[in-house]
Amino acid sequence: MVIYARNLLMPSAPSSTVARPILVTGAAGFIGCHVVRELVDQGDHVIAMVRTSPSHLFDGDARVREVCADVTDLRAVIRAARGATRIVHLAGMTSLRGLSYDAAFRTNAVGMMNVLDAARLVKAERLIVLGTQSENTGAYARTKREADELVLASDVPHVVLRPSLVYGPSAGGVFGAVAAIVRKLSVVPLIGGGRYPMAPVYVDDVTQAIREALARPGLEREYYLSGPEVITFRRFVSAIAAAQHRTLHSVSIPYPVAALGIGLAEMLHVPLPVTSDTLQGLVHPRLHDPGPAARDLGLRLIHVEEGLRRTFGGERSDRHARDRTSLS
Ligand SMILES: NC(=O)c1ccc[n+]([C@@H]2O[C@H](COP(=O)([O-])OP(=O)(O)OC[C@H]3O[C@@H](n4cnc5c(N)ncnc54)[C@H](OP(=O)(O)O)[C@@H]3O)[C@@H](O)[C@H]2O)c1
């Protein structure tokens, strides 16, 4: 394990007259963009950490300061965290990248160590991390679990939120890949007939959970964050098609055939919209009760039909106008 010098770049204390910002890593990602917007809407100042700058995502927003840093570079992360009082860590290699274990470990686990070191140096009051529900053996799931364990064992005040599949307006992420397949193909291949259960969670529920976890005292150290209903993958895909005004035509692919095909494509470096890691996560989900998160974070989780209507209706979500169902 790599040992890092914690006093490498001691940041100077920020002026007390300057608003104390929240560092958001992975700010240009699917969930990151939504989180930055939510925090700014609530009046917070944000340091948006992106890997490639300028992103132009936050142009014209005086409350957002964009910084460029790779999460595997400790010095860069410490520089980015300078002045932050709280940190939301979202930067990560997701299952769509077709990763080697080493590459995933560098970004997800070493990146987590760097964020923890930076959090200690700036004496962050709280660190919020998006962890994983996955218990499979893929590189993504394993390295995310390792990262979660690092946080849970740390002395940095933290909350680990473990979302199920997150969906919402985005061209990227696992949901973006599934939505694109439904949009582009006239016949959608459903592995194992899509009979596996899932409880997808709407992105605004995730951003609200993060905001509440940043603010509320006395929380547990980890929460599972799933949607309010368990549906099959097939039903989810049908609902995505319906929300895009399409009728779902599908063909069932036996799991071993799909796993073999995707494995072969990966060996031959043929890019596919779904990786072995993604497949494992979708087909072998663990379902978790979102009740404790809903209760402690005051969430009224949104149902799939409504979430997809907002996703494809192009509507900017309005927390107060939403028709939600209380789980608490
Ligand atoms: N979406 C879900 O269903 C889901 C479910 C459970 C947990 N999560 C977790 O939630 C977090 C955000 O996920 P997401 O769906 O928003 O994924 P995403 O859209 O892929 O965003 C991840 C962001 O991390 C950045 N990143 C990757 N490697 C980096 C590095 N070495 N240094 C700095 N930045 C780096 C990416 O930058 P580039 O754009 O430059 O690659 C991207 O902007 C991840 O930790 C993920 O594991 C997501």
The ligand as an SDF file (V2000), in Angstrom:
LIG
                    3D

 48 52  0  0  0  0  0  0  0  0999 V2000
  -24.3970    6.3390  -11.6550 N   0  0  0  0  0  0  0  0  0  0  0  0
  -24.6740    5.3300  -10.8400 C   0  0  0  0  0  0  0  0  0  0  0  0
  -25.6070    4.5360  -11.0770 O   0  0  0  0  0  0  0  0  0  0  0  0
  -23.8640    5.1310   -9.5810 C   0  0  0  0  0  0  0  0  0  0  0  0
  -24.2940    4.1760   -8.6340 C   0  0  0  0  0  0  0  0  0  0  0  0
  -23.5370    3.9860   -7.4700 C   0  0  0  0  0  0  0  0  0  0  0  0
  -22.4040    4.7570   -7.2370 C   0  0  0  0  0  0  0  0  0  0  0  0
  -22.0070    5.6730   -8.1800 N   0  0  0  0  0  0  0  0  0  0  0  0
  -20.7940    6.4440   -7.8990 C   0  0  0  0  0  0  0  0  0  0  0  0
  -21.0940    7.8210   -8.0160 O   0  0  0  0  0  0  0  0  0  0  0  0
  -19.9310    8.5300   -8.4860 C   0  0  0  0  0  0  0  0  0  0  0  0
  -20.3090    9.3950   -9.6850 C   0  0  0  0  0  0  0  0  0  0  0  0
  -20.8260    8.5360  -10.6960 O   0  0  0  0  0  0  0  0  0  0  0  0
  -21.3820    9.0780  -12.0920 P   0  0  0  0  0  0  0  0  0  0  0  0
  -22.4750    8.1640  -12.5060 O   0  0  0  0  0  0  0  0  0  0  0  0
  -21.6140   10.5480  -12.0190 O   0  0  0  0  0  0  0  0  0  0  0  0
  -20.1280    8.7480  -13.0120 O   0  0  0  0  0  0  0  0  0  0  0  0
  -19.4640    9.6280  -14.1770 P   0  0  0  0  0  0  0  0  0  0  0  0
  -20.4970   10.3500  -14.9630 O   0  0  0  0  0  0  0  0  0  0  0  0
  -18.5490    8.7100  -14.9120 O   0  0  0  0  0  0  0  0  0  0  0  0
  -18.6130   10.6990  -13.3630 O   0  0  0  0  0  0  0  0  0  0  0  0
  -17.4000   10.3700  -12.7490 C   0  0  0  0  0  0  0  0  0  0  0  0
  -16.4980   11.5680  -12.8770 C   0  0  0  0  0  0  0  0  0  0  0  0
  -15.2380   11.2250  -12.2700 O   0  0  0  0  0  0  0  0  0  0  0  0
  -14.2330   11.7650  -13.0750 C   0  0  0  0  0  0  0  0  0  0  0  0
  -12.9790   11.0350  -12.9410 N   0  0  0  0  0  0  0  0  0  0  0  0
  -12.6960    9.7630  -13.3100 C   0  0  0  0  0  0  0  0  0  0  0  0
  -11.4200    9.4800  -13.0660 N   0  0  0  0  0  0  0  0  0  0  0  0
  -10.8750   10.6030  -12.5390 C   0  0  0  0  0  0  0  0  0  0  0  0
   -9.5840   10.9490  -12.0770 C   0  0  0  0  0  0  0  0  0  0  0  0
   -8.5730   10.0730  -12.1240 N   0  0  0  0  0  0  0  0  0  0  0  0
   -9.3860   12.1950  -11.5840 N   0  0  0  0  0  0  0  0  0  0  0  0
  -10.3910   13.0910  -11.5300 C   0  0  0  0  0  0  0  0  0  0  0  0
  -11.6400   12.8300  -11.9650 N   0  0  0  0  0  0  0  0  0  0  0  0
  -11.8660   11.5990  -12.4500 C   0  0  0  0  0  0  0  0  0  0  0  0
  -14.7360   11.6310  -14.4920 C   0  0  0  0  0  0  0  0  0  0  0  0
  -14.0280   12.5300  -15.3060 O   0  0  0  0  0  0  0  0  0  0  0  0
  -13.9200   12.3140  -16.8940 P   0  0  0  0  0  0  0  0  0  0  0  0
  -15.2440   12.8000  -17.4050 O   0  0  0  0  0  0  0  0  0  0  0  0
  -12.7560   13.1330  -17.2770 O   0  0  0  0  0  0  0  0  0  0  0  0
  -13.7250   10.8340  -17.1000 O   0  0  0  0  0  0  0  0  0  0  0  0
  -16.2180   11.9630  -14.3280 C   0  0  0  0  0  0  0  0  0  0  0  0
  -16.4370   13.3370  -14.5230 O   0  0  0  0  0  0  0  0  0  0  0  0
  -18.8780    7.4640   -8.8130 C   0  0  0  0  0  0  0  0  0  0  0  0
  -17.9900    7.3660   -7.7150 O   0  0  0  0  0  0  0  0  0  0  0  0
  -19.6890    6.1940   -8.9270 C   0  0  0  0  0  0  0  0  0  0  0  0
  -18.9250    5.0450   -8.5850 O   0  0  0  0  0  0  0  0  0  0  0  0
  -22.7150    5.8950   -9.3370 C   0  0  0  0  0  0  0  0  0  0  0  0
  1  2  1  0
  2  3  2  0
  2  4  1  0
  4  5  1  0
  4 48  2  0
  5  6  2  0
  6  7  1  0
  7  8  2  0
  8  9  1  0
  8 48  1  0
  9 10  1  0
  9 46  1  0
 10 11  1  0
 11 12  1  0
 11 44  1  0
 12 13  1  0
 13 14  1  0
 14 15  2  0
 14 16  1  0
 14 17  1  0
 17 18  1  0
 18 19  2  0
 18 20  1  0
 18 21  1  0
 21 22  1  0
 22 23  1  0
 23 24  1  0
 23 42  1  0
 24 25  1  0
 25 26  1  0
 25 36  1  0
 26 27  1  0
 26 35  1  0
 27 28  2  0
 28 29  1  0
 29 30  1  0
 29 35  2  0
 30 31  1  0
 30 32  2  0
 32 33  1  0
 33 34  2  0
 34 35  1  0
 36 37  1  0
 36 42  1  0
 37 38  1  0
 38 39  2  0
 38 40  1  0
 38 41  1  0
 42 43  1  0
 44 45  1  0
 44 46  1  0
 46 47  1  0
M  CHG  2   8   1  16  -1
M  END
$$$$
